[in-house]
Amino acid sequence: MIRDVFSSVEAVEASASTQFFLMWASRTNWLEKVVIPNTEKGTPVISNRGDSATYAYQVYAREAPELEELFWRIRDFVMDKHKAKVHIIIDISAKEARRRMNLDKNRVKSLFDLKPLDYHERARAGFRAFSEKLLGQVIIVDGDRDRETIHKEVYEIISKACGF
Protein backbone atom coordinates (compact mmCIF):
# COMPACT_ATOMS: atom_id res chain seq x y z
CA MET A 1 0.00 0.00 0.00
CA ILE A 2 2.92 2.34 0.64
CA ARG A 3 4.00 1.83 -2.98
CA ASP A 4 0.46 2.78 -4.07
CA VAL A 5 0.75 6.04 -2.15
CA PHE A 6 4.14 6.60 -3.75
CA SER A 7 2.63 6.19 -7.22
CA SER A 8 -0.12 8.73 -6.59
CA VAL A 9 -0.14 12.13 -8.29
CA GLU A 10 0.58 13.80 -4.96
CA ALA A 11 3.69 11.69 -4.36
CA VAL A 12 4.98 11.99 -7.93
CA GLU A 13 4.76 15.76 -7.58
CA ALA A 14 6.15 15.74 -4.01
CA SER A 15 9.60 16.96 -3.07
CA ALA A 16 12.64 14.74 -3.30
CA SER A 17 12.70 14.50 0.51
CA THR A 18 9.08 13.37 0.70
CA GLN A 19 9.68 10.71 -1.96
CA PHE A 20 12.90 9.67 -0.23
CA PHE A 21 11.18 9.00 3.09
CA LEU A 22 8.19 7.28 1.46
CA MET A 23 10.58 4.88 -0.26
CA TRP A 24 12.44 4.14 2.96
CA ALA A 25 9.11 3.45 4.68
CA SER A 26 8.23 1.03 1.89
CA ARG A 27 11.65 -0.65 1.99
CA THR A 28 11.52 -1.01 5.78
CA ASN A 29 8.11 -2.67 5.55
CA TRP A 30 9.33 -4.99 2.78
CA LEU A 31 12.36 -6.00 4.86
CA GLU A 32 10.20 -6.73 7.90
CA LYS A 33 7.49 -8.62 6.02
CA VAL A 34 9.45 -10.43 3.30
CA VAL A 35 13.24 -10.33 3.54
CA ILE A 36 13.91 -11.01 7.21
CA PRO A 37 11.41 -13.88 7.67
CA ASN A 38 12.62 -15.60 4.50
CA THR A 39 16.35 -15.13 4.95
CA GLU A 40 16.09 -16.34 8.55
CA LYS A 41 14.59 -19.57 7.12
CA GLY A 42 17.44 -19.79 4.62
CA THR A 43 15.27 -18.82 1.64
CA PRO A 44 16.96 -16.41 -0.79
CA VAL A 45 14.99 -13.27 -1.64
CA ILE A 46 15.25 -11.73 -5.09
CA SER A 47 13.80 -8.28 -5.69
CA ASN A 48 13.48 -6.12 -8.76
CA ARG A 49 13.99 -2.92 -6.78
CA GLY A 50 15.97 -1.92 -3.77
CA ASP A 51 18.14 0.68 -2.15
CA SER A 52 19.94 1.27 -5.44
CA ALA A 53 16.69 2.59 -6.94
CA THR A 54 16.16 4.97 -4.00
CA TYR A 55 19.66 6.29 -4.51
CA ALA A 56 19.26 6.61 -8.28
CA TYR A 57 15.82 8.17 -8.35
CA GLN A 58 15.47 10.20 -5.16
CA VAL A 59 19.07 11.42 -4.89
CA TYR A 60 20.22 11.60 -8.53
CA ALA A 61 17.14 11.90 -10.76
CA ARG A 62 15.57 14.42 -8.38
CA GLU A 63 18.89 16.27 -8.13
CA ALA A 64 18.95 16.19 -4.34
CA PRO A 65 22.62 15.70 -3.38
CA GLU A 66 21.75 16.92 0.12
CA LEU A 67 20.09 13.51 0.65
CA GLU A 68 23.18 11.46 -0.20
CA GLU A 69 24.81 11.30 3.23
CA LEU A 70 21.41 10.64 4.81
CA PHE A 71 20.82 7.85 2.26
CA TRP A 72 23.89 5.93 3.43
CA ARG A 73 23.06 6.45 7.12
CA ILE A 74 19.44 5.33 6.71
CA ARG A 75 20.54 2.41 4.52
CA ASP A 76 22.84 1.17 7.29
CA PHE A 77 20.14 1.64 9.94
CA VAL A 78 17.20 0.13 8.01
CA MET A 79 18.95 -2.68 6.19
CA ASP A 80 21.56 -3.49 8.84
CA LYS A 81 22.70 -7.08 8.23
CA HIS A 82 20.04 -7.64 5.55
CA LYS A 83 21.76 -5.75 2.74
CA ALA A 84 21.74 -7.45 -0.64
CA LYS A 85 24.59 -9.84 -1.40
CA VAL A 86 24.64 -8.59 -4.96
CA HIS A 87 22.99 -5.82 -6.93
CA ILE A 88 22.33 -6.31 -10.62
CA ILE A 89 21.85 -3.18 -12.66
CA ILE A 90 20.65 -3.58 -16.23
CA ASP A 91 22.12 -0.54 -17.90
CA ILE A 92 20.43 1.00 -20.92
CA SER A 93 19.96 4.52 -22.21
CA ALA A 94 16.76 6.29 -21.27
CA LYS A 95 15.93 6.75 -24.94
CA GLU A 96 16.16 3.01 -25.67
CA ALA A 97 14.28 2.12 -22.49
CA ARG A 98 11.46 4.48 -23.49
CA ARG A 99 11.38 2.99 -26.99
CA ARG A 100 11.06 -0.53 -25.59
CA MET A 101 8.44 0.54 -23.07
CA ASN A 102 6.35 2.09 -25.85
CA LEU A 103 6.52 -1.17 -27.81
CA ASP A 104 5.09 -3.09 -24.84
CA LYS A 105 1.35 -2.68 -25.31
CA ASN A 106 0.61 -4.60 -22.08
CA ARG A 107 2.57 -2.23 -19.87
CA VAL A 108 0.59 0.25 -17.85
CA LYS A 109 2.69 3.40 -17.76
CA SER A 110 3.19 5.00 -14.38
CA LEU A 111 3.49 8.72 -13.83
CA PHE A 112 7.22 8.14 -13.35
CA ASP A 113 7.46 6.47 -16.76
CA LEU A 114 6.19 9.69 -18.30
CA LYS A 115 8.94 11.86 -16.83
CA PRO A 116 11.34 13.50 -19.32
CA LEU A 117 14.29 11.52 -20.67
CA ASP A 118 16.80 13.68 -18.79
CA TYR A 119 15.19 12.57 -15.49
CA HIS A 120 15.77 8.94 -16.47
CA GLU A 121 19.33 9.64 -17.64
CA ARG A 122 20.05 11.21 -14.23
CA ALA A 123 18.66 8.04 -12.63
CA ARG A 124 20.95 5.99 -14.86
CA ALA A 125 23.91 8.08 -13.64
CA GLY A 126 22.71 7.43 -10.09
CA PHE A 127 22.77 3.67 -10.59
CA ARG A 128 26.31 3.94 -11.93
CA ALA A 129 27.36 6.12 -8.98
CA PHE A 130 25.79 3.57 -6.59
CA SER A 131 27.87 0.84 -8.20
CA GLU A 132 31.03 2.91 -7.71
CA LYS A 133 30.25 3.31 -3.99
CA LEU A 134 29.83 -0.45 -3.54
CA LEU A 135 32.69 -1.84 -5.60
CA GLY A 136 32.45 -5.60 -5.95
CA GLN A 137 28.83 -5.72 -4.82
CA VAL A 138 27.20 -4.41 -7.99
CA ILE A 139 27.20 -6.07 -11.39
CA ILE A 140 26.27 -3.92 -14.36
CA VAL A 141 24.65 -5.88 -17.17
CA ASP A 142 24.61 -4.44 -20.68
CA GLY A 143 20.92 -3.87 -21.36
CA ASP A 144 21.46 -2.95 -24.97
CA ARG A 145 21.08 -6.57 -26.06
CA ASP A 146 18.16 -8.89 -26.71
CA ARG A 147 15.97 -9.99 -23.82
CA GLU A 148 17.06 -13.65 -23.93
CA THR A 149 20.77 -12.81 -23.68
CA ILE A 150 20.14 -10.47 -20.75
CA HIS A 151 17.92 -13.07 -19.06
CA LYS A 152 20.63 -15.74 -19.32
CA GLU A 153 23.29 -13.45 -17.86
CA VAL A 154 21.08 -12.33 -14.97
CA TYR A 155 20.06 -15.94 -14.27
CA GLU A 156 23.72 -16.98 -14.08
CA ILE A 157 24.53 -14.14 -11.68
CA ILE A 158 21.59 -14.96 -9.41
CA SER A 159 22.31 -18.68 -9.51
CA LYS A 160 25.89 -18.07 -8.44
CA ALA A 161 24.90 -15.60 -5.70
CA CYS A 162 22.29 -18.00 -4.30
CA GLY A 163 24.49 -21.08 -4.60
CA PHE A 164 22.25 -22.86 -7.11
C-alpha positions as CSV (number, residue, x, y, z in Angstrom):
1,M,0.0,0.0,0.0
2,I,2.9,2.3,0.6
3,R,4.0,1.8,-3.0
4,D,0.5,2.8,-4.1
5,V,0.8,6.0,-2.2
6,F,4.1,6.6,-3.8
7,S,2.6,6.2,-7.2
8,S,-0.1,8.7,-6.6
9,V,-0.1,12.1,-8.3
10,E,0.6,13.8,-5.0
11,A,3.7,11.7,-4.4
12,V,5.0,12.0,-7.9
13,E,4.8,15.8,-7.6
14,A,6.2,15.7,-4.0
15,S,9.6,17.0,-3.1
16,A,12.6,14.7,-3.3
17,S,12.7,14.5,0.5
18,T,9.1,13.4,0.7
19,Q,9.7,10.7,-2.0
20,F,12.9,9.7,-0.2
21,F,11.2,9.0,3.1
22,L,8.2,7.3,1.5
23,M,10.6,4.9,-0.3
24,W,12.4,4.1,3.0
25,A,9.1,3.4,4.7
26,S,8.2,1.0,1.9
27,R,11.6,-0.7,2.0
28,T,11.5,-1.0,5.8
29,N,8.1,-2.7,5.6
30,W,9.3,-5.0,2.8
31,L,12.4,-6.0,4.9
32,E,10.2,-6.7,7.9
33,K,7.5,-8.6,6.0
34,V,9.5,-10.4,3.3
35,V,13.2,-10.3,3.5
36,I,13.9,-11.0,7.2
37,P,11.4,-13.9,7.7
38,N,12.6,-15.6,4.5
39,T,16.3,-15.1,5.0
40,E,16.1,-16.3,8.6
41,K,14.6,-19.6,7.1
42,G,17.4,-19.8,4.6
43,T,15.3,-18.8,1.6
44,P,17.0,-16.4,-0.8
45,V,15.0,-13.3,-1.6
46,I,15.3,-11.7,-5.1
47,S,13.8,-8.3,-5.7
48,N,13.5,-6.1,-8.8
49,R,14.0,-2.9,-6.8
50,G,16.0,-1.9,-3.8
51,D,18.1,0.7,-2.2
52,S,19.9,1.3,-5.4
53,A,16.7,2.6,-6.9
54,T,16.2,5.0,-4.0
55,Y,19.7,6.3,-4.5
56,A,19.3,6.6,-8.3
57,Y,15.8,8.2,-8.3
58,Q,15.5,10.2,-5.2
59,V,19.1,11.4,-4.9
60,Y,20.2,11.6,-8.5
61,A,17.1,11.9,-10.8
62,R,15.6,14.4,-8.4
63,E,18.9,16.3,-8.1
64,A,19.0,16.2,-4.3
65,P,22.6,15.7,-3.4
66,E,21.8,16.9,0.1
67,L,20.1,13.5,0.7
68,E,23.2,11.5,-0.2
69,E,24.8,11.3,3.2
70,L,21.4,10.6,4.8
71,F,20.8,7.9,2.3
72,W,23.9,5.9,3.4
73,R,23.1,6.4,7.1
74,I,19.4,5.3,6.7
75,R,20.5,2.4,4.5
76,D,22.8,1.2,7.3
77,F,20.1,1.6,9.9
78,V,17.2,0.1,8.0
79,M,19.0,-2.7,6.2
80,D,21.6,-3.5,8.8
81,K,22.7,-7.1,8.2
82,H,20.0,-7.6,5.5
83,K,21.8,-5.8,2.7
84,A,21.7,-7.5,-0.6
85,K,24.6,-9.8,-1.4
86,V,24.6,-8.6,-5.0
87,H,23.0,-5.8,-6.9
88,I,22.3,-6.3,-10.6
89,I,21.8,-3.2,-12.7
90,I,20.6,-3.6,-16.2
91,D,22.1,-0.5,-17.9
92,I,20.4,1.0,-20.9
93,S,20.0,4.5,-22.2
94,A,16.8,6.3,-21.3
95,K,15.9,6.7,-24.9
96,E,16.2,3.0,-25.7
97,A,14.3,2.1,-22.5
98,R,11.5,4.5,-23.5
99,R,11.4,3.0,-27.0
100,R,11.1,-0.5,-25.6
101,M,8.4,0.5,-23.1
102,N,6.4,2.1,-25.8
103,L,6.5,-1.2,-27.8
104,D,5.1,-3.1,-24.8
105,K,1.3,-2.7,-25.3
106,N,0.6,-4.6,-22.1
107,R,2.6,-2.2,-19.9
108,V,0.6,0.2,-17.9
109,K,2.7,3.4,-17.8
110,S,3.2,5.0,-14.4
111,L,3.5,8.7,-13.8
112,F,7.2,8.1,-13.3
113,D,7.5,6.5,-16.8
114,L,6.2,9.7,-18.3
115,K,8.9,11.9,-16.8
116,P,11.3,13.5,-19.3
117,L,14.3,11.5,-20.7
118,D,16.8,13.7,-18.8
119,Y,15.2,12.6,-15.5
120,H,15.8,8.9,-16.5
121,E,19.3,9.6,-17.6
122,R,20.1,11.2,-14.2
123,A,18.7,8.0,-12.6
124,R,21.0,6.0,-14.9
125,A,23.9,8.1,-13.6
126,G,22.7,7.4,-10.1
127,F,22.8,3.7,-10.6
128,R,26.3,3.9,-11.9
129,A,27.4,6.1,-9.0
130,F,25.8,3.6,-6.6
131,S,27.9,0.8,-8.2
132,E,31.0,2.9,-7.7
133,K,30.2,3.3,-4.0
134,L,29.8,-0.4,-3.5
135,L,32.7,-1.8,-5.6
136,G,32.5,-5.6,-6.0
137,Q,28.8,-5.7,-4.8
138,V,27.2,-4.4,-8.0
139,I,27.2,-6.1,-11.4
140,I,26.3,-3.9,-14.4
141,V,24.7,-5.9,-17.2
142,D,24.6,-4.4,-20.7
143,G,20.9,-3.9,-21.4
144,D,21.5,-2.9,-25.0
145,R,21.1,-6.6,-26.1
146,D,18.2,-8.9,-26.7
147,R,16.0,-10.0,-23.8
148,E,17.1,-13.6,-23.9
149,T,20.8,-12.8,-23.7
150,I,20.1,-10.5,-20.8
151,H,17.9,-13.1,-19.1
152,K,20.6,-15.7,-19.3
153,E,23.3,-13.5,-17.9
154,V,21.1,-12.3,-15.0
155,Y,20.1,-15.9,-14.3
156,E,23.7,-17.0,-14.1
157,I,24.5,-14.1,-11.7
158,I,21.6,-15.0,-9.4
159,S,22.3,-18.7,-9.5
160,K,25.9,-18.1,-8.4
161,A,24.9,-15.6,-5.7
162,C,22.3,-18.0,-4.3
163,G,24.5,-21.1,-4.6
164,F,22.2,-22.9,-7.1
